[in-house]
Amino acid sequence: MDAEHINALATSVIAFVGFIGAGVGFYYNLRQVGTTIQNIIILEMVYFMIVVLFIGWIAQWSKRE
């Protein structure tokens, strides 16, 4: 593995951990303010879909260059 692949892998692992941490924090804070579990599931799914769309947009953008 060359340095670019290692750097890309390390960055993706850091981003994944950040994504999971943000999702857990989002859930925890919503539970603290008394949000129902149904609303939390909907909001977490919206959060997940936004991240998926962003990753897709970045993937398409990076293919252009």
BALOBA-1460 file (C-alpha; in Angstrom, 3 decimals):
// residues 65
<rec num="1" residu="m" x="0.000" y="0.000" z="0.000"/>
<rec num="2" residu="d" x="1.309" y="3.403" z="-0.872"/>
<rec num="3" residu="a" x="0.987" y="6.518" z="1.281"/>
<rec num="4" residu="e" x="-2.051" y="7.861" z="-0.599"/>
<rec num="5" residu="h" x="-4.069" y="4.696" z="0.022"/>
<rec num="6" residu="i" x="-3.108" y="4.629" z="3.692"/>
<rec num="7" residu="n" x="-4.046" y="8.287" z="4.054"/>
<rec num="8" residu="a" x="-7.402" y="7.703" z="2.333"/>
<rec num="9" residu="l" x="-8.134" y="4.699" z="4.553"/>
<rec num="10" residu="a" x="-7.228" y="6.576" z="7.729"/>
<rec num="11" residu="t" x="-9.376" y="9.537" z="6.717"/>
<rec num="12" residu="s" x="-12.345" y="7.309" z="5.936"/>
<rec num="13" residu="v" x="-12.055" y="5.540" z="9.300"/>
<rec num="14" residu="i" x="-11.951" y="8.883" z="11.116"/>
<rec num="15" residu="a" x="-14.991" y="10.093" z="9.146"/>
<rec num="16" residu="f" x="-16.898" y="6.872" z="9.895"/>
<rec num="17" residu="v" x="-16.216" y="7.135" z="13.619"/>
<rec num="18" residu="g" x="-17.271" y="10.781" z="13.517"/>
<rec num="19" residu="f" x="-20.491" y="9.838" z="11.713"/>
<rec num="20" residu="i" x="-21.330" y="7.157" z="14.286"/>
<rec num="21" residu="g" x="-20.435" y="9.469" z="17.175"/>
<rec num="22" residu="a" x="-22.632" y="12.251" z="15.804"/>
<rec num="23" residu="g" x="-25.537" y="9.825" z="15.365"/>
<rec num="24" residu="v" x="-25.198" y="8.565" z="18.942"/>
<rec num="25" residu="g" x="-24.957" y="12.116" z="20.273"/>
<rec num="26" residu="f" x="-27.994" y="13.121" z="18.237"/>
<rec num="27" residu="y" x="-29.960" y="10.179" z="19.668"/>
<rec num="28" residu="y" x="-28.826" y="10.876" z="23.234"/>
<rec num="29" residu="n" x="-29.754" y="14.565" z="23.071"/>
<rec num="30" residu="l" x="-33.151" y="13.818" z="21.551"/>
<rec num="31" residu="r" x="-33.865" y="11.314" z="24.346"/>
<rec num="32" residu="q" x="-32.837" y="13.904" z="26.950"/>
<rec num="33" residu="v" x="-35.420" y="16.416" z="25.709"/>
<rec num="34" residu="g" x="-38.173" y="13.776" z="25.679"/>
<rec num="35" residu="t" x="-38.582" y="13.145" z="21.966"/>
<rec num="36" residu="t" x="-40.586" y="10.031" z="21.161"/>
<rec num="37" residu="i" x="-38.766" y="7.033" z="19.736"/>
<rec num="38" residu="q" x="-40.764" y="7.264" z="16.490"/>
<rec num="39" residu="n" x="-39.568" y="10.828" z="15.911"/>
<rec num="40" residu="i" x="-35.999" y="9.854" z="16.760"/>
<rec num="41" residu="i" x="-36.099" y="7.024" z="14.205"/>
<rec num="42" residu="i" x="-37.404" y="9.399" z="11.526"/>
<rec num="43" residu="l" x="-34.808" y="12.063" z="12.333"/>
<rec num="44" residu="e" x="-31.964" y="9.516" z="12.414"/>
<rec num="45" residu="m" x="-33.080" y="8.163" z="9.022"/>
<rec num="46" residu="v" x="-33.102" y="11.709" z="7.618"/>
<rec num="47" residu="y" x="-29.599" y="12.239" z="9.046"/>
<rec num="48" residu="f" x="-28.411" y="8.971" z="7.487"/>
<rec num="49" residu="m" x="-29.934" y="9.813" z="4.090"/>
<rec num="50" residu="i" x="-28.316" y="13.259" z="4.070"/>
<rec num="51" residu="v" x="-24.925" y="11.671" z="4.705"/>
<rec num="52" residu="v" x="-25.513" y="9.054" z="1.965"/>
<rec num="53" residu="l" x="-26.535" y="11.761" z="-0.525"/>
<rec num="54" residu="f" x="-23.496" y="13.829" z="0.412"/>
<rec num="55" residu="i" x="-21.173" y="10.860" z="-0.102"/>
<rec num="56" residu="g" x="-22.787" y="10.188" z="-3.495"/>
<rec num="57" residu="w" x="-22.387" y="13.827" z="-4.487"/>
<rec num="58" residu="i" x="-18.716" y="13.810" z="-3.474"/>
<rec num="59" residu="a" x="-18.146" y="10.549" z="-5.384"/>
<rec num="60" residu="q" x="-19.681" y="12.017" z="-8.549"/>
<rec num="61" residu="w" x="-17.737" y="15.256" z="-8.105"/>
<rec num="62" residu="s" x="-14.437" y="13.429" z="-7.654"/>
<rec num="63" residu="k" x="-14.960" y="11.393" z="-10.857"/>
<rec num="64" residu="r" x="-15.101" y="14.601" z="-12.923"/>
<rec num="65" residu="e" x="-11.515" y="15.510" z="-12.142"/>
